[in-house]
């Protein structure tokens, strides 16, 4: 009975969030499925926390981590999601692209302003095809295909590897 109630609460909280807030237009109309070992929701604070073996899937979007915290505004609109883990991961097939974007970091933050961007923090890595970006912080805006990266010290600078089109 406890396991059934846990699954129902997880699915209900996923439905409370604005469908499409996590994804590009190709995934916006797909349902969001989140699985985790545990779940808590505090509607008065607009916070839901999923802990342990977290996997979130919506269409081609897949996010994994040890903990996912979702923040909503007073209208229950998703404003920010923070995923943490020893290695939190992100992958998605963008619109009109043949290859998935894949990323990982200790912390992944999703911010839902007009640009909808993802920030990878601490041991950040982002890859599409053979092109790669690594650094302490990487900001990726999918709608504009924009990447901004920074290192944290001269000993750990940003690394960018871009291959010519014929080698992809």
C-alpha positions as CSV (number, residue, x, y, z in Angstrom):
1,X,0.0,0.0,0.0
2,X,2.8,2.4,0.9
3,X,4.5,1.9,-2.5
4,X,1.3,2.5,-4.4
5,X,0.7,5.7,-2.4
6,X,4.3,6.9,-3.1
7,X,3.8,6.3,-6.8
8,X,0.5,8.2,-6.8
9,X,2.0,11.2,-5.0
10,X,4.9,11.3,-7.4
11,X,2.7,11.3,-10.4
12,X,0.3,13.9,-8.9
13,X,3.1,16.3,-8.2
14,X,4.5,15.8,-11.7
15,X,1.1,16.8,-13.1
16,X,1.0,19.9,-10.9
17,X,3.9,21.4,-12.8
18,X,3.3,23.1,-16.1
19,X,3.7,20.5,-18.8
20,X,6.5,21.5,-21.1
21,X,8.4,23.6,-18.7
22,X,11.3,21.2,-18.7
23,X,11.6,20.8,-22.4
24,X,12.1,22.1,-25.9
25,X,9.1,22.4,-28.2
26,X,9.5,18.8,-29.5
27,X,8.7,17.5,-26.0
28,X,6.3,20.1,-24.6
29,X,3.2,18.1,-25.1
30,X,4.5,14.9,-23.6
31,X,3.7,13.8,-20.0
32,X,6.4,14.2,-17.3
33,X,7.3,11.0,-15.4
34,X,9.4,11.3,-12.3
35,X,10.6,8.3,-10.2
36,X,12.5,8.5,-6.9
37,X,12.9,6.6,-3.7
38,X,11.0,9.3,-1.8
39,X,9.0,12.5,-2.3
40,X,7.8,15.4,-0.3
41,X,5.6,18.4,-1.4
42,X,4.9,21.6,0.4
43,X,2.4,23.6,-1.6
44,X,2.4,26.5,0.8
45,X,6.1,27.0,0.0
46,X,5.9,25.9,-3.7
47,X,8.5,23.3,-3.2
48,X,8.6,19.6,-4.1
49,X,11.6,17.4,-3.4
50,X,12.4,14.0,-5.0
51,X,15.2,12.1,-3.3
52,X,17.2,8.9,-4.2
53,X,17.7,7.6,-7.7
54,X,15.8,10.4,-9.3
55,X,14.9,9.9,-13.0
56,X,12.7,12.4,-14.8
57,X,11.6,11.8,-18.4
58,X,9.5,13.9,-20.7
59,X,9.6,12.9,-24.4
60,X,13.3,12.8,-25.4
61,X,14.4,14.7,-22.2
62,X,15.9,12.6,-19.5
63,X,17.4,14.0,-16.2
64,X,18.9,11.9,-13.4
65,X,20.4,12.7,-10.0
66,X,20.3,12.0,-6.3
67,X,17.9,14.8,-5.5
68,X,15.5,17.0,-7.5
69,X,14.0,20.1,-6.0
70,X,11.2,21.8,-8.0
71,X,10.1,25.4,-7.2
72,X,6.7,26.8,-8.3
73,X,5.2,30.3,-8.0
74,X,1.8,31.1,-6.4
75,X,0.1,30.0,-9.6
76,X,1.8,26.6,-9.5
77,X,3.9,27.5,-12.5
78,X,7.3,25.9,-12.5
79,X,10.0,28.5,-12.0
80,X,13.2,26.5,-11.2
81,X,14.4,23.0,-10.8
82,X,17.6,22.0,-9.1
83,X,19.1,18.5,-9.6
84,X,22.1,17.5,-7.5
85,X,24.1,14.3,-7.5
86,X,27.5,12.8,-7.5
87,X,26.9,13.1,-11.3
88,X,23.6,14.7,-12.2
89,X,22.9,14.1,-15.9
90,X,20.9,15.7,-18.7
91,X,20.1,14.6,-22.2
92,X,17.6,15.7,-24.9
93,X,17.2,15.6,-28.6
94,X,16.6,19.2,-29.7
95,X,14.3,20.3,-32.4
96,X,15.6,19.8,-35.9
97,X,18.8,18.1,-34.6
98,X,20.0,14.5,-35.3
99,X,22.0,14.2,-32.1
100,X,21.2,14.5,-28.5
101,X,22.7,17.2,-26.2
102,X,24.2,15.5,-23.2
103,X,25.4,17.2,-20.0
104,X,26.5,16.4,-16.5
105,X,27.6,18.2,-13.4
106,X,27.4,18.0,-9.6
107,X,24.4,20.5,-9.8
108,X,22.1,21.2,-12.7
109,X,19.8,24.2,-12.5
110,X,16.8,24.8,-14.8
111,X,15.6,28.4,-14.9
112,X,12.3,29.2,-16.6
113,X,12.4,32.8,-17.7
114,X,11.7,33.7,-21.3
115,X,14.9,32.1,-22.5
116,X,14.6,28.8,-20.5
117,X,18.2,28.0,-19.8
118,X,20.1,25.2,-18.0
119,X,23.2,25.9,-15.8
120,X,25.6,23.1,-15.1
121,X,27.7,23.7,-11.9
122,X,30.9,22.0,-10.6
123,X,32.6,19.5,-12.9
124,X,30.3,20.6,-15.7
125,X,30.4,18.9,-19.1
126,X,28.2,19.5,-22.2
127,X,28.4,17.5,-25.5
128,X,26.7,17.4,-28.8
129,X,28.1,15.0,-31.4
130,X,31.9,15.3,-31.0
131,X,31.9,18.9,-29.8
132,X,32.5,19.2,-26.0
133,X,32.6,22.0,-23.4
134,X,34.0,21.5,-19.9
135,X,34.4,23.9,-17.0
136,X,33.2,24.8,-13.5
137,X,30.1,26.5,-14.9
138,X,28.3,26.1,-18.2
139,X,25.1,27.9,-19.2
140,X,23.1,26.4,-22.1
141,X,20.2,28.1,-23.7
142,X,18.5,25.6,-26.0
143,X,16.2,28.0,-27.8
144,X,19.2,30.1,-29.0
145,X,21.7,27.2,-29.1
146,X,23.9,29.4,-26.8
147,X,26.7,28.1,-24.6
148,X,28.7,30.1,-22.1
149,X,31.4,28.5,-19.9
150,X,33.8,29.5,-17.2
151,X,36.5,27.8,-15.2
152,X,37.2,28.2,-11.5
153,X,41.0,28.6,-11.5
154,X,43.9,28.8,-13.9
155,X,44.6,25.2,-13.2
156,X,41.0,24.3,-14.2
157,X,40.2,26.4,-17.2
158,X,37.4,26.0,-19.7
159,X,38.1,23.4,-22.4
160,X,36.3,23.5,-25.7
161,X,36.7,20.9,-28.4
162,X,35.1,21.6,-31.7
163,X,35.6,19.3,-34.7
164,X,35.4,20.4,-38.3
165,X,32.1,19.3,-40.0
166,X,33.7,16.6,-42.1
167,X,35.1,14.8,-39.0
168,X,31.7,14.7,-37.3
